[in-house]
Amino acid sequence: MSLLGDAGGLRPSEDARALQRLLDELGRLPGIGPKSAQRIAYWLLESDVETARRLSSAIMQVKQQVHFCPVCFSYAVRDTCDICADASRERSAICVVSEPRDVSAIERTGSYHGLYHVLGGVISPMDKVGPDQLHVRELLARLADGGVDEVILATNPDVEGETTATYLARVIAPLGVRVSRLASGLPVGGDLEYADEVTLGRAIEERRTI
């Protein structure tokens, strides 16, 4: 159904089709419903051409330049991400997170100075996502050289996150690497992305061995 409404059965004009296309594309964005799509579309229509050009340019630039780091699978614009390339980071600790946005959340706390590994999701049988669909093999390869003393499991404290953490703890244990989990300062069922810096920082500092 068209978000522009029914014009009495008349064939939509070129203007109407162009606006509907924009509304349809905006509606594909996560968290954007019909009302939000309309507000954004009309804001763009009322903005000057330069505003639209900057937005379009920013989207194209990030799609062309940003890729996954081949080491940790976070976002990068060079060969590796800034964190993996930073010689001052502690190389003996790897914090395992589900998504690249979780790296930003932990970095904002200023409480962690080691490396990261992004799984690219969590184990979810309902969604047919198992360990083979995640970057688990690459994590184990990073641990194989013996330079890592601790792996911090920082998946979300929900059912899928706990399942993933339990699985990782089991497969990492034979390698002799200490495995810890973020402390319970995080709310059950919450997302790292929305945790405040104080709570998340305390959870990192008070992590527990599992």
C-alpha positions in Angstrom: 0.0 0.0 0.0 1.3 3.4 -0.9 2.2 5.7 2.0 1.0 8.6 0.0 -2.6 7.3 0.0 -5.0 6.5 -2.8 -5.6 9.3 -5.3 -9.1 8.1 -6.3 -7.7 5.4 -8.6 -5.8 8.0 -10.7 -2.4 7.0 -12.0 0.3 8.5 -9.7 2.3 11.4 -11.1 6.1 11.3 -11.6 6.4 13.5 -8.4 4.3 11.0 -6.4 6.3 8.0 -7.6 9.6 9.7 -6.8 8.5 10.5 -3.3 7.0 7.0 -2.8 10.3 5.5 -3.8 12.1 7.6 -1.2 9.6 6.6 1.4 10.0 2.9 0.5 13.7 3.1 0.8 13.6 4.9 4.1 11.1 2.3 5.4 13.7 -0.4 4.8 16.0 1.1 7.5 15.8 -0.6 10.9 13.6 1.1 13.4 12.1 3.4 10.8 8.3 3.0 10.5 5.9 4.7 8.0 5.6 7.9 10.2 9.3 8.2 10.7 9.9 7.6 7.0 7.5 10.4 6.1 9.2 12.9 8.6 12.6 12.2 7.2 11.4 12.4 3.6 9.7 15.7 4.1 12.7 17.1 6.0 14.9 16.1 3.0 12.4 17.8 0.6 12.5 21.0 2.6 16.3 21.0 2.9 18.6 22.6 0.3 20.2 20.5 -2.4 23.6 20.7 -0.7 22.3 19.0 2.4 21.0 16.1 0.3 24.3 16.0 -1.6 26.3 15.8 1.6 24.1 13.0 2.9 24.4 11.0 -0.3 28.2 11.6 -0.5 28.6 10.4 3.1 26.7 7.2 2.4 28.6 6.4 -0.7 32.0 7.2 1.0 31.3 4.8 3.9 30.2 2.1 1.5 33.3 2.5 -0.7 35.9 2.9 2.0 34.8 1.0 5.1 35.4 -2.7 5.2 35.9 -5.4 7.8 39.3 -5.7 9.5 40.9 -9.0 8.4 42.2 -9.5 11.9 39.4 -8.7 14.3 36.4 -8.1 11.9 35.6 -4.7 13.2 35.3 -1.8 10.8 38.4 -0.4 9.1 39.3 2.0 6.4 43.0 0.9 6.0 44.4 -2.6 5.8 43.6 -3.2 9.5 41.5 -1.2 11.9 43.0 1.5 14.1 42.9 -0.7 17.2 44.7 -3.7 15.7 47.3 -1.3 14.2 47.9 0.5 17.5 51.2 -0.8 18.9 50.3 0.6 22.4 47.3 -1.7 22.9 47.8 -4.7 25.2 48.3 -7.7 23.1 47.7 -10.3 25.8 44.0 -9.7 26.1 41.2 -10.1 23.5 37.7 -8.9 24.2 35.1 -10.8 22.2 32.0 -9.0 21.1 29.0 -9.8 18.8 29.0 -6.7 16.5 31.4 -3.9 15.5 29.2 -1.3 17.3 30.0 -3.1 20.6 33.6 -2.2 20.2 32.7 1.5 20.2 30.6 1.0 23.3 33.4 -0.5 25.2 36.0 2.0 23.9 33.9 4.9 25.3 34.4 3.6 28.8 38.2 4.1 28.7 38.5 1.0 30.9 39.9 -1.5 28.4 43.1 -1.2 26.4 43.5 -4.6 24.8 42.4 -6.0 21.4 39.0 -7.1 20.1 37.5 -9.9 18.1 34.0 -9.4 16.5 32.0 -12.6 16.0 29.6 -11.1 13.5 26.6 -12.3 15.5 25.6 -14.8 18.2 24.7 -18.5 18.2 20.9 -18.6 17.6 19.4 -22.0 16.7 16.0 -20.3 16.0 17.7 -18.2 13.3 19.9 -21.1 12.1 23.1 -19.4 13.2 25.7 -21.7 14.6 29.4 -21.4 15.4 30.3 -22.1 11.8 28.5 -18.9 10.7 30.5 -16.8 13.2 34.2 -15.8 13.3 35.0 -18.5 15.9 37.6 -20.3 13.8 39.5 -17.1 13.3 39.4 -16.4 17.1 40.9 -19.8 17.9 43.6 -19.2 15.3 44.5 -15.9 17.0 44.9 -17.8 20.3 47.0 -20.6 18.9 50.3 -18.6 19.0 50.2 -18.4 22.8 50.5 -14.7 23.0 47.0 -14.1 24.5 46.6 -14.6 28.3 42.9 -13.7 28.6 39.8 -13.7 26.5 37.0 -11.5 27.8 33.6 -12.6 26.6 31.4 -9.5 26.1 28.4 -10.8 24.3 25.0 -9.3 25.4 23.6 -10.7 28.7 20.6 -12.4 26.9 19.8 -16.0 26.0 21.7 -16.0 22.8 24.7 -14.0 24.3 24.9 -16.4 27.2 24.7 -19.4 24.9 27.5 -18.0 22.8 29.7 -17.2 25.8 29.2 -20.7 27.2 30.2 -22.3 23.9 33.3 -20.1 23.5 34.4 -20.8 27.1 34.2 -24.5 26.4 36.2 -24.5 23.2 38.8 -22.1 24.5 39.4 -23.9 27.8 41.7 -26.6 26.3 44.0 -23.9 25.0 45.0 -22.9 28.6 43.8 -19.3 28.1 41.9 -17.6 31.0 38.3 -16.9 30.0 36.3 -14.2 31.8 32.8 -12.7 31.4 31.6 -9.2 32.0 30.3 -8.6 35.5 26.6 -8.6 36.3 26.4 -4.8 36.3 24.8 -5.1 32.9 21.0 -5.6 32.9 19.8 -9.0 31.8 18.4 -8.8 28.3 20.1 -5.5 27.7 22.3 -4.4 24.8 25.9 -3.2 25.2 25.2 -0.5 22.7 22.8 1.2 25.1 24.7 0.7 28.4 26.0 3.9 30.0 29.8 4.2 30.2 29.9 3.9 34.0 28.0 0.6 34.1 29.9 -0.9 31.2 33.2 0.2 32.6 32.5 -1.3 35.9 31.4 -4.5 34.2 34.7 -4.7 32.4 36.7 -4.0 35.6 34.8 -6.6 37.7 34.7 -9.3 35.0 34.7 -12.8 36.4 36.4 -16.0 35.3 34.2 -18.7 33.8 
